[in-house]
């Protein structure tokens, strides 16, 4: 009987029921909340579901993130900036850059929306973060998860990577909730009803030259952006060249989804109770929301300026798509415009600033790396 008792005692000591702290229980509930949002409400489930499940796993079994644990090795691929770069290749293969090529002024809207990043940088400094930590946190303002992970790893802010990544991906998923009130508050109904002229056709030569020229220009000025911008443009060159259909399909489907699974679960697994439930995390989450809101507002305000400058030919709503959440923020621009006028079609116009926002966020990350002398 003693043998059976000791065996049962050892088994009991190995269960999560005995080893879970109050913090772990809180994080399990948070994970379940995220799972509900992703499954029941459909808030970007491709991102939110693996992240929330990784959060659930690490708080039930913390050893899964320790050396020798499965997710520890997935996480190393985040630290080495491999997964973020591969995600950018997939985004490039999936995305039509034609609207940006047809309307280069979209670059200005994408640049304006990066205002939120620099606001977050200043805010983080004021809240007591050092310069590198503030820079890593600030990229949340662009609503760009892969770039947030990339910059945090390059600046050596691995301790903050979990909260930064979860905040960035959460705000990407919540774009349909966060952006519309800001868009409606800063525009009039007449502005939201503005119909834009059809974009000019973009030739195949332009589509092929664009990723090559952008790579040469940006990576020459800011070589530290090469892993992100280079992979983004390589993926798009796969798409537009028309000679590597198999590579395009792999980059935009199989590879993309595999990387999303591994990156999402490993990012979620950085949110153990010890790492996540602290005052720094609260500051990061709040800063991210404020920065994202400012970025959205800056894009819309610049859109209003362009509207005035062009005599009412630009719908200010497309400025909100200047953040890096592609294509979610472009879809939101379309949705809000269609609410004002069901015949209004803004999606392709909004994709221009949206693509510019992806490039702009990568440039912002490269700028911070150049400032701090990081390669």
C-alpha positions as CSV (number, residue, x, y, z in Angstrom):
1,X,0.0,0.0,0.0
2,X,2.9,2.4,0.8
3,X,4.2,1.9,-2.7
4,X,0.8,2.8,-4.2
5,X,0.5,5.8,-1.9
6,X,4.0,7.1,-2.8
7,X,3.3,6.6,-6.5
8,X,0.1,8.5,-6.3
9,X,1.8,11.2,-4.3
10,X,4.5,11.6,-6.9
11,X,1.9,11.7,-9.7
12,X,0.0,14.4,-7.8
13,X,3.1,16.5,-7.4
14,X,3.6,16.4,-11.2
15,X,0.2,17.7,-12.0
16,X,-0.5,21.3,-13.0
17,X,-3.1,21.6,-10.3
18,X,-0.3,21.5,-7.6
19,X,2.2,23.6,-9.5
20,X,0.0,26.4,-10.9
21,X,0.3,29.8,-9.3
22,X,-2.4,32.4,-9.1
23,X,-0.6,34.2,-11.9
24,X,-0.7,31.1,-14.1
25,X,-4.4,30.7,-13.5
26,X,-5.0,34.4,-14.6
27,X,-3.0,33.8,-17.8
28,X,-4.9,30.6,-18.5
29,X,-8.1,32.7,-18.3
30,X,-6.6,35.3,-20.5
31,X,-5.6,32.6,-23.0
32,X,-9.2,31.3,-23.0
33,X,-10.5,34.8,-23.6
34,X,-8.2,35.1,-26.7
35,X,-9.3,31.7,-27.9
36,X,-12.9,32.8,-27.6
37,X,-12.2,36.0,-29.6
38,X,-10.4,34.1,-32.3
39,X,-12.9,31.2,-32.6
40,X,-16.3,32.6,-31.7
41,X,-15.8,36.2,-32.9
42,X,-13.4,35.5,-35.8
43,X,-10.8,38.2,-34.8
44,X,-7.9,37.2,-37.0
45,X,-7.9,33.6,-36.0
46,X,-4.8,32.8,-38.0
47,X,-2.8,35.0,-35.6
48,X,-4.8,34.9,-32.4
49,X,-5.5,31.2,-32.1
50,X,-1.9,29.9,-32.1
51,X,-0.8,32.8,-29.9
52,X,-3.5,32.1,-27.3
53,X,-2.8,28.4,-27.4
54,X,0.9,29.0,-26.8
55,X,-0.1,31.2,-23.9
56,X,-2.2,28.3,-22.5
57,X,0.6,25.7,-22.9
58,X,3.3,27.7,-21.2
59,X,1.1,28.5,-18.2
60,X,0.1,24.9,-17.7
61,X,3.6,23.5,-18.3
62,X,6.3,26.2,-18.0
63,X,9.1,23.7,-18.8
64,X,7.9,23.7,-22.4
65,X,9.9,27.0,-22.9
66,X,13.0,26.0,-21.0
67,X,16.1,24.6,-22.8
68,X,15.1,21.1,-23.9
69,X,11.4,22.0,-24.2
70,X,9.8,21.9,-27.6
71,X,8.8,25.6,-27.8
72,X,12.2,26.8,-26.7
73,X,13.6,25.8,-30.1
74,X,10.7,27.5,-31.9
75,X,11.4,30.6,-29.9
76,X,15.1,30.6,-31.0
77,X,13.9,31.1,-34.5
78,X,12.1,34.2,-33.4
79,X,15.2,35.5,-31.6
80,X,17.3,34.8,-34.7
81,X,14.8,36.8,-36.8
82,X,14.2,33.9,-39.1
83,X,10.4,33.6,-38.7
84,X,9.7,37.3,-39.1
85,X,11.8,37.4,-42.3
86,X,10.0,34.4,-43.7
87,X,6.6,36.0,-42.8
88,X,7.6,39.0,-44.8
89,X,8.5,36.8,-47.8
90,X,5.0,35.3,-47.6
91,X,3.3,38.7,-47.3
92,X,5.2,39.8,-50.4
93,X,4.1,36.8,-52.4
94,X,0.5,37.3,-51.3
95,X,0.3,41.1,-51.8
96,X,-0.4,43.1,-55.0
97,X,1.8,46.1,-55.0
98,X,0.0,47.5,-58.1
99,X,-2.1,50.1,-56.1
100,X,1.1,51.6,-54.6
101,X,2.9,51.7,-58.0
102,X,-0.2,53.2,-59.6
103,X,-0.5,55.9,-57.0
104,X,3.0,56.7,-55.5
105,X,1.5,59.4,-53.3
106,X,0.3,56.5,-51.1
107,X,3.9,56.4,-49.8
108,X,3.1,59.7,-48.0
109,X,0.1,58.3,-46.3
110,X,2.1,55.2,-45.2
111,X,4.8,57.6,-43.9
112,X,2.3,59.7,-42.0
113,X,0.9,56.7,-40.2
114,X,4.4,55.9,-38.8
115,X,3.9,58.9,-36.5
116,X,2.5,56.5,-33.9
117,X,5.8,54.7,-33.7
118,X,7.8,57.9,-32.8
119,X,5.1,58.9,-30.4
120,X,5.4,55.5,-28.7
121,X,9.2,55.9,-28.5
122,X,8.9,59.2,-26.7
123,X,6.2,57.9,-24.5
124,X,8.2,54.8,-23.5
125,X,11.2,57.0,-22.6
126,X,9.0,59.1,-20.4
127,X,7.7,56.0,-18.7
128,X,11.2,54.9,-17.7
129,X,12.2,52.5,-20.4
130,X,15.8,52.8,-21.7
131,X,16.4,53.9,-25.3
132,X,16.6,50.4,-26.9
133,X,13.6,49.1,-25.0
134,X,11.6,52.2,-26.0
135,X,12.6,51.7,-29.7
136,X,11.6,48.0,-29.5
137,X,8.2,48.9,-27.9
138,X,7.5,51.7,-30.3
139,X,7.1,49.5,-33.4
140,X,3.8,48.3,-31.9
141,X,2.5,51.6,-33.2
142,X,2.8,50.3,-36.7
143,X,0.6,47.2,-35.9
144,X,3.4,45.0,-37.3
145,X,4.0,41.8,-35.3
146,X,6.9,40.4,-37.4
147,X,8.8,43.7,-37.3
148,X,8.2,44.1,-33.6
149,X,9.8,40.7,-33.0
150,X,12.6,41.4,-35.4
151,X,13.6,44.7,-33.8
152,X,13.2,43.4,-30.2
153,X,15.6,40.6,-31.0
154,X,18.1,42.8,-32.8
155,X,18.2,45.3,-29.9
156,X,18.6,42.6,-27.3
157,X,15.2,43.1,-25.7
158,X,14.3,39.4,-25.5
159,X,12.9,39.9,-22.0
160,X,10.2,42.3,-23.4
161,X,9.6,40.3,-26.6
162,X,6.6,38.4,-25.3
163,X,4.6,41.5,-24.2
164,X,5.7,43.4,-27.3
165,X,4.7,40.7,-29.7
166,X,1.4,39.8,-28.1
167,X,0.5,43.5,-27.9
168,X,1.4,44.0,-31.6
169,X,-0.5,40.9,-32.8
170,X,-3.5,41.7,-30.6
171,X,-3.8,45.1,-32.0
172,X,-3.5,43.7,-35.5
173,X,-6.3,41.3,-34.7
174,X,-8.4,44.1,-33.2
175,X,-8.0,46.6,-36.1
176,X,-11.8,46.2,-37.0
177,X,-12.6,47.4,-33.5
178,X,-10.0,50.0,-32.8
179,X,-9.9,51.9,-36.1
180,X,-13.5,52.7,-37.1
181,X,-14.3,55.0,-34.2
182,X,-11.2,57.0,-34.8
183,X,-11.9,57.1,-38.6
184,X,-15.5,58.4,-38.0
185,X,-14.4,60.9,-35.4
186,X,-11.9,62.6,-37.7
187,X,-13.9,62.6,-40.9
188,X,-17.2,64.0,-42.0
189,X,-19.9,61.9,-43.8
190,X,-19.3,63.8,-47.0
191,X,-15.6,63.0,-46.8
192,X,-16.3,59.3,-46.2
193,X,-18.6,59.3,-49.3
194,X,-15.8,60.6,-51.6
195,X,-15.4,58.2,-54.6
196,X,-11.8,58.0,-55.9
197,X,-10.9,57.7,-59.6
198,X,-10.0,54.2,-60.9
199,X,-6.3,53.5,-60.6
200,X,-4.3,53.4,-63.8
201,X,-3.2,50.0,-65.2
202,X,0.2,48.9,-64.0
203,X,2.4,47.2,-66.6
204,X,4.2,43.9,-66.0
205,X,7.6,45.7,-66.4
206,X,6.7,48.1,-63.6
207,X,5.6,45.3,-61.4
208,X,8.9,43.4,-61.9
209,X,11.1,46.5,-61.6
210,X,9.4,47.8,-58.4
211,X,10.7,45.2,-55.9
212,X,14.1,45.3,-57.5
213,X,14.4,49.1,-57.3
214,X,13.0,49.3,-53.8
215,X,15.4,46.7,-52.6
216,X,18.4,48.4,-54.1
217,X,17.4,51.9,-52.8
218,X,16.2,51.0,-49.3
219,X,18.8,48.3,-48.6
220,X,21.6,50.6,-49.8
221,X,20.5,53.5,-47.5
222,X,19.6,51.2,-44.5
223,X,21.3,47.9,-44.9
224,X,19.9,46.7,-41.6
225,X,16.5,46.5,-43.2
226,X,17.6,43.9,-45.7
227,X,16.2,40.8,-43.8
228,X,12.7,42.3,-43.8
229,X,12.6,44.5,-46.9
230,X,14.7,42.0,-49.0
231,X,12.4,39.1,-48.1
232,X,9.3,41.2,-48.7
233,X,10.5,42.2,-52.2
234,X,11.7,38.7,-53.0
235,X,8.3,37.3,-52.3
236,X,6.7,39.9,-54.5
237,X,9.2,39.3,-57.3
238,X,8.2,35.6,-57.1
239,X,4.6,36.7,-57.6
240,X,5.1,39.3,-60.4
241,X,7.8,37.5,-62.4
242,X,5.4,34.8,-63.5
243,X,8.2,32.3,-64.0
244,X,8.2,30.6,-60.5
245,X,4.6,29.7,-59.9
246,X,5.6,26.9,-57.5
247,X,7.8,29.2,-55.4
248,X,5.0,31.8,-55.2
249,X,2.4,29.2,-54.1
250,X,4.8,27.7,-51.5
251,X,5.8,31.1,-50.1
252,X,2.2,32.4,-49.9
253,X,0.6,29.2,-48.7
254,X,2.4,26.2,-47.2
255,X,5.5,28.0,-45.9
256,X,3.5,31.0,-44.8
257,X,1.1,29.0,-42.8
258,X,3.8,26.7,-41.2
259,X,5.7,29.8,-40.1
260,X,2.5,31.5,-38.7
261,X,1.8,28.4,-36.6
262,X,5.4,28.1,-35.2
263,X,5.8,31.9,-34.7
264,X,2.3,32.3,-33.2
265,X,2.7,29.4,-30.7
266,X,6.2,30.4,-29.7
267,X,5.2,34.1,-29.2
268,X,2.3,33.0,-27.1
269,X,4.6,30.8,-25.1
270,X,6.7,33.8,-24.0
271,X,3.7,35.0,-21.9
272,X,4.3,33.0,-18.7
273,X,2.8,34.6,-15.6
274,X,6.2,35.7,-14.3
275,X,7.1,37.4,-17.6
276,X,3.7,38.9,-18.4
277,X,2.0,39.9,-15.2
278,X,4.0,43.0,-14.2
279,X,3.9,46.8,-14.5
280,X,6.1,46.9,-17.6
281,X,3.7,44.7,-19.5
282,X,0.8,47.0,-18.6
283,X,2.9,50.0,-19.8
284,X,3.7,48.3,-23.1
285,X,0.1,47.3,-23.8
286,X,-1.2,50.9,-23.1
287,X,1.6,52.4,-25.1
288,X,0.8,50.1,-28.0
289,X,-2.8,51.1,-28.0
290,X,-2.0,54.8,-27.8
291,X,0.6,54.5,-30.5
292,X,-1.6,52.6,-32.9
293,X,-4.4,55.1,-32.3
294,X,-2.1,58.0,-33.1
295,X,-0.7,56.2,-36.2
296,X,-4.3,55.7,-37.5
297,X,-5.2,59.3,-36.7
298,X,-2.0,60.7,-38.3
299,X,-2.8,58.8,-41.5
300,X,-6.3,60.1,-41.6
301,X,-5.3,63.7,-40.9
302,X,-2.7,63.5,-43.8
303,X,-5.5,62.0,-45.9
304,X,-7.6,65.0,-45.2
305,X,-4.7,67.3,-46.2
306,X,-4.4,65.4,-49.5
307,X,-8.1,65.6,-50.0
308,X,-8.0,69.4,-49.8
309,X,-4.9,69.6,-51.9
310,X,-6.4,67.5,-54.7
311,X,-9.8,69.3,-54.7
312,X,-11.6,66.4,-53.0
313,X,-10.2,63.6,-55.1
314,X,-8.7,61.6,-52.1
315,X,-11.0,59.9,-49.6
316,X,-9.3,60.5,-46.2
317,X,-10.3,57.1,-45.0
318,X,-7.5,55.4,-46.9
319,X,-5.0,57.2,-44.7
320,X,-6.0,54.8,-41.8
321,X,-4.6,52.0,-43.9
322,X,-1.1,53.5,-43.7
323,X,-0.4,51.3,-40.7
324,X,1.3,47.9,-41.4
325,X,-1.6,45.6,-40.7
326,X,-2.0,44.3,-44.2
327,X,-4.6,43.7,-45.5
328,X,-6.8,44.2,-42.4
329,X,-6.6,48.0,-42.2
330,X,-7.4,48.3,-46.0
331,X,-10.5,46.2,-45.5
332,X,-11.6,48.4,-42.6
333,X,-11.2,51.5,-44.9
334,X,-13.4,49.8,-47.4
335,X,-16.0,48.8,-44.7
336,X,-16.3,52.3,-43.2
337,X,-16.5,53.9,-46.7
338,X,-19.2,51.4,-47.8
339,X,-21.2,52.2,-44.6
340,X,-21.4,55.9,-45.8
341,X,-22.1,54.9,-49.4
342,X,-22.6,51.2,-50.4
343,X,-21.4,51.9,-53.9
344,X,-18.1,53.3,-52.7
345,X,-15.1,51.0,-53.4
346,X,-11.9,52.0,-51.6
347,X,-10.2,48.7,-51.1
348,X,-7.6,48.9,-53.9
349,X,-7.0,52.6,-53.1
350,X,-6.4,51.7,-49.5
351,X,-4.0,48.9,-50.4
352,X,-1.5,51.5,-51.6
353,X,-1.0,53.1,-48.2
354,X,-1.2,49.7,-46.6
355,X,1.7,48.3,-48.5
356,X,3.6,51.6,-47.9
357,X,3.0,51.1,-44.2
358,X,4.6,47.7,-44.3
359,X,7.7,49.2,-46.0
360,X,7.6,52.2,-43.7
361,X,7.6,50.2,-40.5
362,X,10.5,48.2,-41.7
363,X,12.4,51.4,-42.5
364,X,11.5,52.7,-39.0
365,X,13.0,49.5,-37.5
366,X,16.1,49.9,-39.6
367,X,16.5,53.6,-38.6
368,X,16.4,52.6,-34.9
369,X,19.0,49.9,-35.6
370,X,21.2,52.4,-37.4
371,X,20.9,54.9,-34.6
372,X,22.1,52.3,-32.0
373,X,24.7,50.9,-34.3
374,X,23.1,47.5,-34.5
375,X,23.5,45.3,-37.6
